[in-house]
């Protein structure tokens, strides 16, 4: 559920004629994790806040563990 403040932020983006993609926090986090898998990065979340808390977007700090070069 988007709060009144969240709608205001979306309206500000629209007023500036910016392009805005609408994701929910869980789907955006899933996109990150799948992207890490594709490039074989091992990352662990250290701190996360979802849209319900920030009132508009996902915020995460991720810790890099290791990178393995993937052959294609």
Secondary structure, 3 states (H helix, E strand, C coil): CCCHHHHHHHHHHHHCCCCCCCCCHHHHHHHHHHHHHHCCEEEEEEEEECHHHHCCCCEEEEEEEEECCCCC
